[in-house]
Amino acid sequence: MDMQAFLNNAKAILMISHDEWTKKFVQSLVDQVKTGKALSEKQLNIFNAKLDLIFNPPAPVEIDQDMVNQINALKTKTKSEWLLTFCESILTQMKAGRSLSEKQKAVFKAKYDRLVLKIKPVKKEEVDPEWNNFIDQDNF
């Protein structure tokens, strides 16, 4: 890509992007090019990926509003920095259109049940021994 094409594309990214990191990154590339320094292959790859996102944005993602409501409810019930970060992380992941892993779903459900629904987990020792055998045999 010649310098003028690069600068035009960079200008487009700077005008359209709402992401501060992207704007700072692209501006640093523009400054680098204007001083006569070449861009690395990695810089060009990131620039091209950002350019592709501007001209070919991903389709809007449908978000499960019930899940969002549950996440927000859980966030109001905890002071745990880890749990707040976890909630933000899975919310960001959902907004990006990525599926939650089974482990993420299980952790969220356990925390939601305990803190929001006030369901206390049952300890294995408190369950009838015959039920434990049934559980241990993977009958679910």
HUSUL-V481160 format. One record per residue. N is the residue number from 1. RES is the residue in one small letter. PSI is psi in degrees with one decimal (none if undefined). BURIAL is I if it has 16 or more other ideal C-beta (glycine too) atoms within 10 Angstrom, else O. Layout:
n: {N/N}
res: {RES/RES}
psi: {PSI/PSI}
burial: {BURIAL/BURIAL}
//
This chain:
n: {1/2/3/4/5/6/7/8/9/10/11/12/13/14/15/16/17/18/19/20/21/22/23/24/25/26/27/28/29/30/31/32/33/34/35/36/37/38/39/40/41/42/43/44/45/46/47/48/49/50/51/52/53/54/55/56/57/58/59/60/61/62/63/64/65/66/67/68/69/70/71/72/73/74/75/76/77/78/79/80/81/82/83/84/85/86/87/88/89/90/91/92/93/94/95/96/97/98/99/100/101/102/103/104/105/106/107/108/109/110/111/112/113/114/115/116/117/118/119/120/121/122/123/124/125/126/127/128/129/130/131/132/133/134/135/136/137/138/139/140}
res: {m/d/m/q/a/f/l/n/n/a/k/a/i/l/m/i/s/h/d/e/w/t/k/k/f/v/q/s/l/v/d/q/v/k/t/g/k/a/l/s/e/k/q/l/n/i/f/n/a/k/l/d/l/i/f/n/p/p/a/p/v/e/i/d/q/d/m/v/n/q/i/n/a/l/k/t/k/t/k/s/e/w/l/l/t/f/c/e/s/i/l/t/q/m/k/a/g/r/s/l/s/e/k/q/k/a/v/f/k/a/k/y/d/r/l/v/l/k/i/k/p/v/k/k/e/e/v/d/p/e/w/n/n/f/i/d/q/d/n/f}
psi: {130.2/167.9/-42.6/-40.6/-43.1/-48.5/-38.4/-44.0/-39.7/-42.0/-41.6/-44.7/-45.4/-33.5/-34.9/-35.5/142.6/-2.3/118.2/-40.8/-44.0/-44.5/-44.9/-41.8/-49.0/-40.9/-36.5/-35.3/-42.3/-46.8/-41.0/-45.2/-40.3/-24.1/1.8/6.2/142.1/151.8/144.6/165.5/-39.3/-43.3/-44.4/-39.1/-44.1/-43.4/-46.9/-35.8/-41.1/-40.4/-42.1/-39.0/-33.4/-46.3/-17.8/68.0/150.1/154.5/147.6/144.9/133.0/124.9/135.9/102.0/-31.4/-41.4/-41.3/-42.9/-39.7/-41.0/-46.4/-38.0/-42.7/-40.0/-32.1/-14.9/2.9/153.0/0.7/120.2/-37.8/-45.8/-37.2/-42.9/-41.1/-45.8/-44.6/-38.8/-46.9/-29.6/-44.2/-41.9/-42.2/-42.7/-27.6/-2.0/12.1/144.6/150.5/145.0/163.2/-37.1/-42.0/-43.0/-43.1/-43.8/-45.2/-46.9/-43.5/-45.8/-41.2/-47.3/-43.0/-47.6/-33.5/-50.9/-10.9/34.6/120.0/134.2/143.0/129.9/145.6/-34.8/-24.5/-6.7/145.3/133.0/-36.1/-35.7/-38.7/-42.3/-40.6/-44.3/-44.8/-20.7/10.1/49.2/11.4/none}
burial: {O/O/O/O/O/I/O/O/I/I/O/O/I/O/O/O/I/O/O/O/O/I/I/O/I/I/O/O/I/I/O/O/I/O/O/O/O/O/O/O/O/O/O/O/O/I/I/O/O/I/I/O/O/O/O/O/O/O/O/O/O/O/O/O/O/O/I/O/O/I/I/O/O/I/I/O/O/I/O/O/O/O/I/O/O/I/I/O/O/I/I/O/O/I/O/O/O/O/O/I/O/O/O/O/O/O/O/I/O/O/I/I/O/O/I/O/O/O/O/O/O/O/O/O/O/O/O/O/O/O/O/O/O/O/O/O/O/O/O/O}
//
